[in-house]
């Protein structure tokens, strides 16, 4: 199969889903990658890695200044800012030129930021990996603490997205999401948009995330006493909210019983609100690190204190694959069916409940070790990128079949 793979960012160990799909699919198929790059320091290494797996790599620069100008120009239009962010590039023309009939068997487009880039490629089977239902995510975000201006902008984005997302998704032959909850939410949006009469033409599939268990594996590192780590991309607002909440509401409670407890926030692009947390006792903010694994390995406990989130939280699965004891909220666990509280991880939502669970693990390394071993087995048995890529291959075949037999796509 010849696959044209389009992403609005460079696939990497941070953008783990497209990175691993490409890596796995390249074993049996020919892949050409078209991607936007913002000049981040990690992108060069990630692109070099992608060239190992792709027959062709086309990269176009996307400046932050240009993206912000694009967002400003579209502030009063029906286009959400998430999509407007990538409209400052001529990537759409590149995709249209490459997607000429006969060159590729299927077009794969990643994320709502990339969906509009396929507008001119209409004579090729088209698969949209929405990843999450963004409308659902934005709705959850409005329940978080934020200023008046942020709330107004957030409400405007939600109102735009609830029309834009289903309209865009309904133009593809197949749509992929990471969880059943996101599938149900996106189906409801599309059904509301196109009407019950056309709802039979919706084609949504769930393809879960996976974990590279060879890369994320236990390391011969002695964890630091009373050390807690939260790892993730810190430009992502659910991670920002989680870091703030944990530092202000959970860590002080932990330190009442474990005075030496430390909390490391590991991840790229932390905003000023997160950087300021380093002023609090026991808190360290690392910013970008080239490799998350040593930080996870050095932790006595890994936490995922999300209060907002959709889809599958790979940060949880990766820590589990490294045999680390994980304490996570119900929100962080929703996309991981089968993970049992007390067997594979500890689930806690209330700040006091979470602090008690963490303190117990810090004071009982043997229990944490047992929990980590069972977590590793759980991930090995049920979450592999090879299996996920196999499911994606079937989605491609169904998309090709839809176009081949002229089955209409909802408009």
C-alpha positions in Angstrom: 0.0 0.0 0.0 1.2 3.5 -0.8 0.3 5.9 2.0 0.4 9.7 1.9 0.6 10.7 5.6 -0.1 14.3 6.5 0.5 15.8 9.9 0.3 19.4 11.2 3.4 18.8 13.3 6.5 16.6 13.1 5.8 13.0 14.3 8.2 12.3 17.3 8.4 10.6 20.6 6.3 13.5 21.9 3.8 13.3 19.0 3.8 9.6 19.7 0.7 8.4 17.8 1.7 9.3 14.2 5.4 8.5 15.0 4.6 4.9 15.9 2.0 4.4 13.2 4.5 5.4 10.6 7.2 3.2 12.1 5.0 0.2 12.2 3.3 0.7 8.8 6.6 1.2 7.1 7.4 -2.5 7.6 4.9 -3.5 4.9 3.9 -0.3 3.1 5.4 2.7 1.3 4.9 6.0 3.2 5.4 9.6 2.1 5.2 12.1 5.0 4.1 15.7 4.6 4.5 17.8 7.7 4.6 21.2 9.2 7.7 22.2 11.3 7.9 25.1 13.7 11.6 25.1 14.3 11.6 23.4 17.7 15.0 22.0 18.6 13.7 18.4 18.8 12.3 18.5 15.2 15.6 17.9 13.4 16.2 14.6 15.2 12.6 13.6 14.8 12.7 14.3 11.0 16.0 12.3 10.7 14.2 9.4 12.4 11.2 9.7 10.1 13.5 9.5 7.0 14.4 6.0 8.1 10.8 4.9 7.7 9.5 7.1 4.9 10.3 7.0 1.2 9.7 10.7 1.0 9.6 13.5 3.6 8.2 16.9 2.7 8.5 19.6 5.4 7.2 23.1 5.3 8.1 25.7 7.9 5.3 27.2 10.0 6.3 30.3 12.0 4.6 31.0 15.3 4.3 34.7 14.2 2.6 33.6 11.0 0.2 31.3 12.8 -0.8 34.0 15.3 -1.5 36.4 12.4 -3.6 33.6 10.7 -5.6 33.2 14.0 -6.2 36.9 14.3 -7.5 37.2 10.7 -9.9 34.4 11.3 -11.1 35.4 14.8 -14.5 36.6 13.5 -14.9 33.8 10.9 -16.5 30.3 11.4 -13.0 28.6 11.5 -11.8 27.6 15.0 -8.4 28.8 16.0 -7.1 25.2 16.2 -7.6 25.0 12.4 -6.7 28.6 11.7 -3.3 28.0 13.3 -2.1 26.0 10.3 -3.6 28.2 7.6 -0.5 30.4 7.2 1.2 27.7 5.1 0.9 26.5 1.5 0.9 22.9 2.7 -2.5 22.3 1.2 -1.1 22.9 -2.3 1.6 20.4 -1.6 -0.9 17.8 -0.5 -3.1 18.4 -3.5 -0.2 18.0 -5.9 1.0 14.8 -4.3 -2.4 13.3 -4.1 -2.9 13.1 -7.9 -4.8 10.0 -9.0 -2.6 6.9 -9.1 0.3 8.0 -7.0 -1.1 6.8 -3.6 -3.6 4.3 -2.4 -4.8 6.2 0.6 -4.4 9.7 2.3 -4.1 9.8 6.1 -4.6 13.1 7.8 -3.8 13.7 11.5 -5.7 16.0 13.9 -8.3 18.8 13.4 -5.4 21.1 12.7 -4.5 19.1 9.6 -8.0 18.2 8.4 -8.4 21.2 6.1 -5.1 20.5 4.4 -6.9 17.6 2.5 -9.5 19.9 1.0 -8.1 19.7 -2.5 -7.4 15.9 -2.5 -10.8 14.5 -3.4 -10.0 11.7 -5.7 -8.2 9.5 -3.2 -9.5 7.4 -0.3 -9.2 9.7 2.7 -8.8 8.8 6.4 -9.0 11.4 9.1 -7.3 10.5 12.5 -9.2 12.9 14.7 -7.4 11.3 17.7 -9.9 12.9 20.1 -13.3 14.6 19.9 -12.0 18.2 20.2 -15.4 19.6 20.8 -15.7 17.4 23.8 -12.3 18.4 25.0 -13.1 22.2 24.7 -16.4 21.7 26.6 -14.5 20.0 29.5 -11.9 22.8 29.4 -14.6 25.4 30.2 -15.1 23.8 33.6 -11.5 24.6 34.5 -10.3 27.8 36.3 -9.5 30.6 33.8 -9.7 34.3 33.4 -12.6 36.2 31.8 -10.8 36.7 28.5 -9.8 33.1 28.3 -13.3 32.0 29.1 -14.8 34.2 26.3 -12.3 32.9 23.8 -12.8 29.4 25.0 -16.6 29.7 24.5 -16.2 31.2 21.1 -13.8 28.3 20.1 -16.3 25.7 21.4 -19.2 27.2 19.5 -17.2 27.2 16.3 -15.7 23.7 16.8 -19.1 22.0 17.4 -20.0 22.9 13.8 -16.6 22.8 12.2 -15.4 19.4 13.6 -18.4 17.3 12.4 -18.6 19.1 9.1 -14.9 18.4 8.3 -15.1 14.8 9.7 -18.1 14.0 7.6 -16.2 14.7 4.3 -13.7 11.8 4.9 -14.3 8.2 3.9 -13.3 7.0 7.4 -12.7 8.7 10.7 -10.5 7.3 13.5 -10.5 8.2 17.2 -8.7 6.7 20.2 -11.6 5.8 22.5 -15.2 4.7 22.5 -16.3 7.9 24.4 -14.8 10.1 21.7 -16.4 8.0 19.0 -19.8 8.4 20.6 -19.3 12.2 21.1 -18.2 12.7 17.5 -21.0 10.5 16.1 -23.6 12.6 18.0 -22.1 15.8 16.5 -22.2 14.5 13.0 -25.7 13.1 13.4 -26.9 16.5 14.6 -25.2 18.2 11.6 -26.2 15.9 8.7 -29.5 14.6 10.1 -30.7 11.2 11.0 -31.4 10.4 7.3 -27.8 10.5 6.4 -26.3 9.1 9.7 -25.8 5.7 8.0 -23.0 7.2 6.0 -20.9 7.9 9.0 -17.7 5.7 9.2 -16.0 6.0 12.6 -13.5 3.5 14.0 -11.7 3.2 17.3 -8.0 2.6 17.0 -6.4 2.9 20.4 -2.9 4.1 21.2 -0.1 1.7 22.0 3.2 1.6 23.8 6.6 0.7 22.5 7.4 -1.8 25.3 11.0 -2.2 24.0 11.6 1.5 24.4 9.6 2.0 27.5 11.0 -0.7 29.7 12.3 -0.9 33.3 15.7 0.7 33.7 18.4 -0.3 36.2 18.0 2.9 38.2 17.4 3.2 41.9 14.4 5.6 42.4 15.1 8.7 44.5 13.4 8.5 47.9 10.0 10.3 48.1 10.2 11.4 44.5 7.1 12.1 42.4 7.1 12.8 38.6 4.5 14.1 36.2 5.5 13.9 32.6 3.9 15.4 29.5 3.8 18.1 26.9 3.4 21.3 29.0 1.9 23.4 26.2 -1.2 21.2 26.5 -3.8 22.9 28.7 -5.0 19.7 30.6 -1.4 19.0 31.6 -1.0 22.7 32.7 -4.1 22.4 34.8 -3.0 19.1 36.3 0.4 20.4 37.2 -1.0 23.5 38.9 -3.6 21.5 40.8 -1.2 18.9 42.0 1.5 21.4 43.2 -1.0 23.6 45.0 -3.5 21.1 46.4 -1.9 17.6 46.6 1.9 18.0 47.2 1.5 20.1 50.4 -0.7 17.3 51.8 1.9 14.7 50.8 4.7 16.7 52.5 2.8 16.7 55.8 3.6 13.0 56.2 6.6 12.9 53.9 8.5 16.2 54.4 11.2 15.3 51.9 8.7 14.6 49.1 9.7 16.2 45.7 7.6 16.8 42.6 9.2 17.0 39.1 7.2 18.4 36.3 8.9 17.1 33.1 7.9 18.3 29.6 8.4 20.9 26.9 7.1 24.4 26.6 5.9 25.0 30.2 4.0 28.3 30.3 4.8 31.0 32.9 2.2 29.7 35.3 3.9 26.3 35.4 7.4 27.8 35.6 6.4 29.8 38.6 5.6 26.5 40.4 9.4 25.9 40.9 9.2 28.6 43.6 7.1 26.2 45.8 8.9 23.9 48.2 9.8 20.6 46.6 8.8 21.5 43.1 11.1 21.3 40.1 10.1 22.3 36.5 12.5 20.8 33.9 11.2 22.2 30.7 12.2 20.3 27.5 14.2 17.1 28.0 15.6 14.9 25.2 14.4 11.7 26.9 11.6 11.2 29.4 12.7 7.7 30.5 15.4 8.6 33.0 13.1 10.9 34.8 10.3 8.3 34.9 12.9 5.7 36.1 14.1 7.9 38.9 10.6 8.4 40.3 9.3 6.5 43.3 5.7 7.3 42.1 4.5 8.6 38.7 1.3 10.7 38.8 -1.3 11.7 36.2 -3.6 14.2 38.0 -5.7 15.2 35.1 -9.1 16.8 35.8 -9.7 17.4 32.1 -8.9 15.0 29.3 -10.2 12.8 26.5 -8.9 9.8 24.6 -6.0 7.6 25.8 -3.4 9.0 28.1 -0.1 7.6 26.7 1.8 9.2 29.6 0.1 6.7 31.9 0.7 3.7 29.7 4.4 4.6 29.2 5.0 4.9 32.9 3.2 1.5 33.4 5.4 -0.1 30.7 8.4 1.1 32.7 7.0 -0.8 35.7 6.4 2.4 37.7 3.6 2.6 40.3 1.1 5.1 38.9 -1.5 7.2 40.8 -4.0 8.7 38.4 -7.4 10.3 38.3 -10.5 8.7 36.8 -10.2 11.1 33.9 -6.7 9.8 33.1 -7.9 6.2 33.3 -11.0 6.4 31.2 -9.3 5.5 27.9 -7.6 2.5 29.4 -10.3 -0.1 29.9 -9.2 -3.1 31.9 -6.8 -1.3 34.1 -7.9 -2.3 37.6 -7.6 0.0 40.6 -5.3 -1.5 43.2 -3.9 -4.1 40.7 -2.4 -2.1 37.8 -2.5 1.4 39.2 -4.1 3.5 41.9 -7.0 5.7 41.1 -7.7 8.8 43.1 -9.6 12.0 42.3 -9.9 14.0 45.5 -6.7 15.9 46.5 -6.7 14.3 50.0 -7.3 10.8 48.5 -4.5 11.2 46.0 -2.1 12.5 48.7 -2.9 9.5 50.9 -2.4 7.0 48.0 1.0 8.6 47.1 2.2 8.8 50.7 1.4 5.1 51.1 3.4 4.2 48.1 6.3 6.4 49.1 6.4 4.7 52.4 6.1 1.2 51.0 8.5 0.7 48.1 7.7 -3.1 47.9 4.1 -2.4 47.3 5.0 0.1 44.6 7.3 -2.5 43.0 4.5 -5.1 42.9 2.1 -2.6 41.4 4.7 -1.7 38.7 5.3 -5.3 37.8 1.6 -5.9 37.3 1.3 -2.7 35.3 4.1 -3.7 32.9 2.4 -7.1 32.3 -0.9 -5.3 31.6 0.6 -3.1 29.0 2.5 -5.9 27.3 -0.6 -8.0 27.0 -3.0 -5.3 25.7 -1.3 -2.3 24.2 1.1 -2.7 21.3 1.7 -0.3 18.4 1.9 -3.3 16.1 -1.7 -4.3 16.9 -2.9 -0.7 16.6 -1.2 -0.3 13.2 -2.9 -3.5 12.1 -6.3 -2.1 13.0 -5.4 1.1 11.1 -4.5 -1.0 8.0 -8.1 -2.4 8.1 -9.5 1.1 8.3 -7.5 2.0 5.2 -8.9 -1.0 3.3 -12.4 0.0 4.3 -11.8 3.6 3.1 -10.5 2.2 -0.2 -13.6 0.0 -0.5 -15.9 2.9 0.2 -14.5 5.0 -2.6 -14.2 2.0 -5.0 -17.9 1.1 -4.7 -19.1 4.7 -4.7 -20.6 4.7 -1.2 -21.5 8.4 -0.5 -19.8 10.3 2.3 -21.9 12.6 4.4 -21.7 16.2 3.3 
